[in-house]
Amino acid sequence: MSTRLDDETANALLETAVANVQRDYPVHWTQLLTSVDDLRPHRAVHPVFAGSYDWHSCVHQTWLIVRLLRLRPDLPAAPDARAALEQLITEDGCAAEAEFFASEHNQRWERPYGWAWLFMLVAELPAGEFAARLKPLADVLRGLMISWLGRAALPTRVGTHANTALACALTLDVARATGDTELADAITTAARRWYGTDTNYGGFEPDAADFLSPALVETDLMRRVLSAEEFTAWFEAFLPDLDSERWRGLREPVQVDDPTDPLGSHLIGLALSRAWCWRGLAAALPAGHRFVELADAAAEVHRAAGWRYVFGYGYASTHWLGTFAAYLDLGALT
């Protein structure tokens, strides 16, 4: 894919990610404790993914490192990045991560957002030692994901980590890229069950802490699940009045009041994730459709609004935003 991400900016993203995945504190850690014996340091429980403020951010910042090393292997920060991967992705550490999720009490932890990024990371790794070390963890989460998809009657339609559409979209890309038809079928079946009959979307967006648009990430998933003709019909029923005043707040970026605030920074991510959803919508609709130009324009204005805040606003922002910016400009799995 074409990109406007220059090497200087890519190197800054890589340097930031390398520092993040090695930084243990501050840490935001929500954990079910079953006894006093569970009170152990974060790095002892999660030896691979203890940095970058929280587990899921560490996973997707590691994805960012691997993605940039694949696409820009000669960046100045590349040697430090490779050394960080060697230090963190160890055989024993990966075994501990897999054992954690296999435990009875931890089989829902980080579902589905962290799981999706773990699948993305493993799929991005070239065949070799790192991929082999992480495979047991990916296998545990894959089994849990398929089981959950088969029994979940309803989706989660929020603008934060629990959102089912984003995780399914990312994981579906992985499943198709790796030829995992069982996982792909589980996702498409669940997506049709959850969203296939949605019409006349009426949500109020955004909430103050949203980093996803529930409407747009659902759209981004369904364009992957449905045929081109099916998708156009589905979308016209889902958001038939997209160009109306009602949806101005969806078409235009949301003001970021405090980019240094942990939840305020979510609105920066919202601009970036909306940008890739708008771009995907424009590409999925047939040429000449009345919403293509609107979607293209919305993608561009959201991209600019999000990139404005990627650097320089403290750890609350920088521990994660680089992933969304890089995914927007570099894509994945190609």
C-alpha positions as CSV (number, residue, x, y, z in Angstrom):
1,M,0.0,0.0,0.0
2,S,1.1,3.6,-0.5
3,T,2.1,5.6,2.6
4,R,3.0,9.1,3.6
5,L,5.0,7.8,6.6
6,D,8.6,9.1,6.0
7,D,11.6,7.4,7.5
8,E,12.2,10.1,10.2
9,T,8.7,9.7,11.6
10,A,8.8,5.9,11.3
11,N,12.1,5.9,13.3
12,A,10.5,8.1,16.0
13,L,7.6,5.6,16.2
14,L,10.1,2.7,16.5
15,E,12.2,4.5,19.2
16,T,9.1,5.2,21.2
17,A,7.8,1.6,20.9
18,V,11.2,0.2,22.0
19,A,11.3,2.4,25.0
20,N,7.6,1.6,25.9
21,V,7.9,-2.2,25.8
22,Q,10.8,-2.1,28.2
23,R,9.2,0.4,30.7
24,D,7.6,-1.4,33.6
25,Y,6.1,1.7,35.4
26,P,3.7,3.3,35.6
27,V,1.5,0.2,35.0
28,H,-2.3,-0.1,34.8
29,W,-3.1,-3.7,35.7
30,T,-6.5,-5.2,36.3
31,Q,-6.2,-8.7,37.6
32,L,-8.4,-11.2,39.3
33,L,-6.7,-12.4,42.5
34,T,-7.7,-15.8,43.9
35,S,-5.3,-15.7,46.9
36,V,-2.4,-13.7,48.4
37,D,-0.1,-15.8,46.3
38,D,-1.3,-14.0,43.2
39,L,0.2,-10.7,44.5
40,R,3.3,-10.8,42.4
41,P,5.0,-8.0,40.3
42,H,3.6,-7.5,36.8
43,R,6.8,-8.6,35.1
44,A,6.8,-11.9,37.0
45,V,3.3,-12.7,35.8
46,H,3.8,-11.3,32.3
47,P,7.5,-11.6,31.4
48,V,7.0,-10.8,27.7
49,F,4.3,-8.1,27.8
50,A,4.7,-6.2,31.1
51,G,5.8,-2.8,29.6
52,S,4.0,0.0,27.8
53,Y,1.5,0.7,30.7
54,D,-0.7,-2.3,30.1
55,W,-0.7,-5.8,28.6
56,H,-2.6,-5.0,25.4
57,S,-0.6,-1.9,24.7
58,C,2.6,-3.8,25.1
59,V,1.4,-6.4,22.7
60,H,0.5,-3.9,20.0
61,Q,3.6,-1.8,20.6
62,T,5.6,-5.1,20.0
63,W,3.5,-5.5,16.8
64,L,4.6,-2.0,15.8
65,I,8.2,-2.9,16.3
66,V,7.9,-6.0,14.2
67,R,5.9,-4.2,11.5
68,L,8.5,-1.5,11.2
69,L,11.4,-3.9,11.2
70,R,9.8,-5.8,8.3
71,L,9.0,-2.7,6.2
72,R,11.9,-0.4,7.2
73,P,14.8,-2.7,8.4
74,D,17.4,-0.1,8.0
75,L,16.0,2.5,10.3
76,P,18.5,3.9,12.8
77,A,16.6,2.4,15.8
78,A,16.4,-1.0,14.2
79,P,19.4,-2.6,16.1
80,D,18.0,-1.5,19.5
81,A,14.6,-2.8,18.4
82,R,16.0,-6.2,17.5
83,A,17.8,-6.4,20.8
84,A,14.6,-5.5,22.7
85,L,12.8,-8.4,21.0
86,E,15.6,-10.8,21.9
87,Q,15.4,-9.7,25.5
88,L,11.7,-9.9,25.9
89,I,10.4,-12.7,23.6
90,T,12.1,-15.6,25.4
91,E,11.0,-19.3,25.4
92,D,10.4,-19.3,29.1
93,G,8.5,-16.0,29.1
94,C,6.2,-17.1,26.3
95,A,5.5,-20.3,28.1
96,A,4.5,-18.3,31.2
97,E,2.2,-16.1,29.2
98,A,0.5,-19.1,27.7
99,E,0.2,-20.8,31.0
100,F,-1.5,-17.7,32.4
101,F,-4.3,-17.6,29.8
102,A,-4.8,-21.4,30.1
103,S,-5.6,-21.0,33.7
104,E,-9.3,-21.3,34.6
105,H,-9.5,-17.8,36.1
106,N,-7.8,-16.0,33.3
107,Q,-9.5,-17.2,30.2
108,R,-11.5,-14.0,29.6
109,W,-8.7,-11.6,30.5
110,E,-8.0,-9.1,27.7
111,R,-10.8,-10.5,25.5
112,P,-11.1,-9.5,22.7
113,Y,-8.8,-6.5,22.1
114,G,-5.6,-7.8,23.5
115,W,-6.2,-11.2,21.9
116,A,-6.7,-9.6,18.5
117,W,-3.4,-7.7,18.7
118,L,-1.6,-10.9,19.8
119,F,-2.9,-12.6,16.7
120,M,-1.7,-9.6,14.6
121,L,1.7,-9.8,16.2
122,V,2.3,-13.5,15.7
123,A,1.1,-13.2,12.1
124,E,3.5,-10.3,11.4
125,L,6.5,-12.2,12.7
126,P,8.6,-13.9,10.1
127,A,8.8,-17.6,10.4
128,G,11.5,-18.4,13.0
129,E,12.3,-18.5,16.7
130,F,10.1,-15.6,17.9
131,A,7.0,-16.9,16.1
132,A,7.7,-20.4,17.4
133,R,8.0,-19.1,21.0
134,L,4.7,-17.2,20.8
135,K,2.8,-20.0,19.1
136,P,1.7,-21.7,22.3
137,L,0.2,-18.5,23.6
138,A,-1.5,-17.8,20.2
139,D,-2.9,-21.4,20.2
140,V,-4.4,-20.9,23.6
141,L,-6.1,-17.6,22.7
142,R,-7.2,-19.0,19.3
143,G,-9.1,-21.8,21.1
144,L,-10.6,-19.4,23.5
145,M,-11.6,-17.1,20.7
146,I,-13.4,-19.8,18.7
147,S,-15.2,-21.0,21.7
148,W,-16.4,-17.6,22.7
149,L,-17.5,-16.7,19.2
150,G,-19.6,-19.8,19.0
151,R,-21.6,-19.1,22.2
152,A,-21.8,-15.2,22.3
153,A,-25.3,-14.3,21.5
154,L,-24.7,-10.5,21.4
155,P,-21.8,-8.2,20.5
156,T,-20.4,-5.4,22.6
157,R,-21.1,-2.1,21.0
158,V,-18.8,0.3,22.9
159,G,-16.0,2.6,21.8
160,T,-13.3,1.0,23.9
161,H,-11.4,-2.2,24.4
162,A,-14.4,-4.6,24.8
163,N,-15.8,-3.7,21.3
164,T,-16.2,-6.9,19.4
165,A,-16.2,-5.5,15.9
166,L,-12.6,-4.2,15.9
167,A,-11.2,-7.3,17.4
168,C,-13.1,-9.5,14.9
169,A,-12.0,-7.4,11.9
170,L,-8.3,-7.6,12.9
171,T,-8.5,-11.3,13.7
172,L,-10.4,-12.0,10.5
173,D,-7.5,-10.5,8.5
174,V,-5.1,-12.7,10.3
175,A,-7.2,-15.8,9.8
176,R,-7.4,-15.2,6.1
177,A,-3.8,-14.3,5.7
178,T,-2.7,-17.5,7.5
179,G,-5.3,-19.8,5.9
180,D,-7.1,-20.5,9.2
181,T,-10.5,-21.2,7.7
182,E,-12.0,-22.5,11.0
183,L,-11.2,-19.1,12.8
184,A,-12.4,-17.1,9.8
185,D,-15.6,-19.0,9.6
186,A,-16.2,-18.6,13.3
187,I,-15.8,-14.8,12.9
188,T,-18.0,-14.4,9.8
189,T,-20.7,-16.5,11.3
190,A,-20.7,-14.5,14.5
191,A,-20.6,-11.2,12.6
192,R,-23.6,-12.1,10.6
193,R,-25.4,-13.1,13.7
194,W,-24.5,-10.0,15.6
195,Y,-24.7,-7.3,12.9
196,G,-26.3,-8.7,9.8
197,T,-29.8,-7.3,10.4
198,D,-28.7,-3.9,11.8
199,T,-30.6,-1.0,10.3
200,N,-31.0,2.7,10.9
201,Y,-28.1,3.1,13.4
202,G,-29.2,5.4,16.1
203,G,-26.3,5.6,18.6
204,F,-24.9,8.7,20.2
205,E,-21.2,9.1,19.4
206,P,-18.7,9.6,20.8
207,D,-18.5,9.0,24.5
208,A,-15.8,10.9,26.3
209,A,-13.4,8.0,26.5
210,D,-14.0,6.5,23.0
211,F,-11.1,5.5,20.9
212,L,-13.4,3.6,18.4
213,S,-16.6,4.6,16.7
214,P,-19.0,1.7,17.3
215,A,-20.8,2.5,14.0
216,L,-17.6,2.7,11.9
217,V,-15.8,-0.3,13.3
218,E,-19.0,-2.4,12.7
219,T,-19.0,-1.1,9.2
220,D,-15.3,-2.0,8.9
221,L,-15.9,-5.5,9.9
222,M,-19.0,-6.1,7.7
223,R,-17.1,-4.9,4.6
224,R,-14.8,-7.8,5.2
225,V,-17.6,-10.3,5.9
226,L,-20.1,-9.5,3.1
227,S,-19.7,-9.6,-0.6
228,A,-19.4,-6.2,-2.3
229,E,-23.1,-6.2,-3.3
230,E,-24.3,-7.5,0.1
231,F,-22.2,-4.9,1.8
232,T,-23.6,-1.9,-0.2
233,A,-27.1,-3.0,0.5
234,W,-26.3,-3.6,4.2
235,F,-24.6,-0.2,4.6
236,E,-27.4,1.7,2.9
237,A,-29.8,0.2,5.4
238,F,-27.5,0.7,8.4
239,L,-26.6,4.4,7.8
240,P,-28.9,5.6,5.1
241,D,-28.7,9.2,6.2
242,L,-24.9,9.4,6.6
243,D,-24.8,12.8,4.8
244,S,-27.4,14.4,7.1
245,E,-26.8,16.9,9.9
246,R,-27.5,14.1,12.4
247,W,-24.1,12.5,11.6
248,R,-21.9,15.7,11.3
249,G,-20.2,14.6,14.6
250,L,-19.3,11.3,12.9
251,R,-17.9,12.9,9.8
252,E,-15.9,15.5,11.6
253,P,-13.1,15.0,14.2
254,V,-13.9,15.4,17.8
255,Q,-12.1,18.1,19.8
256,V,-9.3,16.8,22.1
257,D,-9.5,18.8,25.3
258,D,-6.5,17.3,27.0
259,P,-4.2,15.0,25.0
260,T,-2.1,14.3,28.2
261,D,-5.0,12.8,30.0
262,P,-5.1,8.9,29.8
263,L,-8.8,8.9,28.8
264,G,-8.6,12.2,26.9
265,S,-6.0,10.7,24.7
266,H,-8.5,8.1,23.6
267,L,-10.1,10.8,21.4
268,I,-6.8,11.0,19.5
269,G,-7.0,7.3,18.8
270,L,-10.6,7.8,17.8
271,A,-9.6,10.2,15.0
272,L,-7.0,7.6,13.8
273,S,-9.3,4.6,13.9
274,R,-12.1,6.6,12.3
275,A,-9.7,7.5,9.5
276,W,-9.0,3.9,8.6
277,C,-12.7,3.0,8.8
278,W,-13.7,5.9,6.6
279,R,-11.0,4.9,4.1
280,G,-12.1,1.3,4.1
281,L,-15.7,2.4,3.5
282,A,-14.8,4.5,0.6
283,A,-12.9,1.6,-1.0
284,A,-15.7,-0.9,-0.3
285,L,-18.6,1.1,-1.9
286,P,-19.0,1.0,-5.6
287,A,-17.5,3.8,-7.7
288,G,-19.8,6.7,-8.0
289,H,-21.8,5.8,-4.8
290,R,-23.1,9.0,-3.1
291,F,-21.0,8.4,0.0
292,V,-17.6,7.7,-1.5
293,E,-16.5,11.3,-1.7
294,L,-17.9,11.9,1.8
295,A,-15.9,9.0,3.2
296,D,-12.7,10.0,1.5
297,A,-12.9,13.5,2.8
298,A,-13.7,12.2,6.3
299,A,-10.7,9.9,6.2
300,E,-8.4,12.7,5.3
301,V,-9.6,15.1,7.9
302,H,-9.5,12.5,10.7
303,R,-6.0,11.4,9.7
304,A,-4.7,14.9,10.0
305,A,-6.5,15.4,13.3
306,G,-5.1,12.2,14.8
307,W,-1.5,12.5,13.6
308,R,-1.3,16.0,15.1
309,Y,-1.1,14.5,18.6
310,V,0.9,11.3,18.2
311,F,4.1,12.7,19.7
312,G,4.9,15.0,22.6
313,Y,1.9,14.6,24.9
314,G,3.3,12.3,27.6
315,Y,3.3,8.6,28.4
316,A,-0.5,8.5,28.7
317,S,-0.7,9.1,24.9
318,T,2.6,7.8,23.6
319,H,2.4,4.4,25.2
320,W,-0.2,3.4,22.6
321,L,-1.0,6.0,19.9
322,G,1.9,5.1,17.6
323,T,0.3,1.7,16.9
324,F,-2.9,3.3,15.6
325,A,-1.0,5.8,13.6
326,A,1.2,3.1,12.0
327,Y,-1.7,0.8,11.3
328,L,-3.5,3.7,9.5
329,D,-0.5,4.5,7.4
330,L,1.2,1.1,7.0
331,G,-1.6,-1.4,7.3
332,A,-0.8,-4.9,8.3
333,L,0.0,-8.4,6.9
334,T,1.3,-7.2,3.5
